[in-house]
Amino acid sequence: MIEDNLNRIKEKIFNKCSEVNRNPAEVKLIAVSKNFGIGYIKEAFTAGQIDFGENKPQELDGKAKLIDEKICWHFIGNLQRNKVKYVVKWAEFIHSVNSLSLAEEINKRAEKLGKIQKVFVEINTSGESTKQGLTDELEIETLVYKIEEMKNLKLTGFMTMAPFTDDENKVRKSFKFLRMLKDKFVKNGVELKHLSMGMSADYEIAIEEGATMLRIGSAIFGQRDYSKSWKEL
Ligand SMILES: *Cc1c(COP(=O)(O)O)cnc(C)c1O
């Protein structure tokens, strides 16, 4: 089932890229395996999936320890400073940097491990207070330039979640905003490569608006059952 889902999604990504004249090689699919057990991850890996996303520090740590496969881990969830150690140890990318103090802590941990940690600044483009991320332009600018000065961080782009709605225009507006924000910084000489946006319900719109990393969970693994822990699944 997982393999079929992956193939169907990859085909959709390919078709959408062709439609809007984008190179599919520039759109990375991250399989969001949160709340699913390692059997699911291994099955997807066997089907050729390399990039996986997790949103809880200890869950990432627990899974990564149990898996020998050469996975590229992405951390996409809310991160508290005291949990940074679990994440920097494993994550190739951290998508959810939303404060200076968090960036400083990640930088410190990365330095200890002798690692350059690739990070995204998370932007709240939906105005929904339940979502994480920065909204204030000055705050965003300050964080971007501070991260640029940190030796063990490499800023690679911006991340956002679209509003939870069927209204395609609102979703698109969110993605457009992120793209324009990135373009603005690039114009000012900041090297930003990636836009992390698009989930199961809206990834085709995200591709149209320039996404380079899609974070897709339920369309690959099925509905999440939060009454169970990943250890039981
Ligand atoms: C869970 C999650 C996703 C994936 O959501 P699906 O709707 O299952 O595709 C993407 N991004 C973040 C930040 C998430 O927490």
The ligand as an SDF file (V2000), in Angstrom:
LIG
                    3D

 15 15  0  0  0  0  0  0  0  0999 V2000
    1.9500   16.2840   10.0440 C   0  0  0  0  0  0  0  0  0  0  0  0
    2.6490   17.3390    9.2990 C   0  0  0  0  0  0  0  0  0  0  0  0
    2.7070   17.2980    7.8990 C   0  0  0  0  0  0  0  0  0  0  0  0
    2.0440   16.2240    7.0660 C   0  0  0  0  0  0  0  0  0  0  0  0
    0.6630   16.3120    7.1320 O   0  0  0  0  0  0  0  0  0  0  0  0
   -0.2830   15.3910    6.2110 P   0  0  0  0  0  0  0  0  0  0  0  0
   -1.5530   16.1490    6.1350 O   0  0  0  0  0  0  0  0  0  0  0  0
   -0.4230   14.1010    6.9400 O   0  0  0  0  0  0  0  0  0  0  0  0
    0.3600   15.2390    4.9070 O   0  0  0  0  0  0  0  0  0  0  0  0
    3.4150   18.3120    7.2680 C   0  0  0  0  0  0  0  0  0  0  0  0
    4.0250   19.3020    7.9450 N   0  0  0  0  0  0  0  0  0  0  0  0
    3.9810   19.3620    9.2930 C   0  0  0  0  0  0  0  0  0  0  0  0
    4.6830   20.4850    9.9700 C   0  0  0  0  0  0  0  0  0  0  0  0
    3.2930   18.3950   10.0060 C   0  0  0  0  0  0  0  0  0  0  0  0
    3.2700   18.4840   11.3460 O   0  0  0  0  0  0  0  0  0  0  0  0
  1  2  1  0
  2  3  1  0
  2 14  2  0
  3  4  1  0
  3 10  2  0
  4  5  1  0
  5  6  1  0
  6  7  2  0
  6  8  1  0
  6  9  1  0
 10 11  1  0
 11 12  2  0
 12 13  1  0
 12 14  1  0
 14 15  1  0
M  END
$$$$
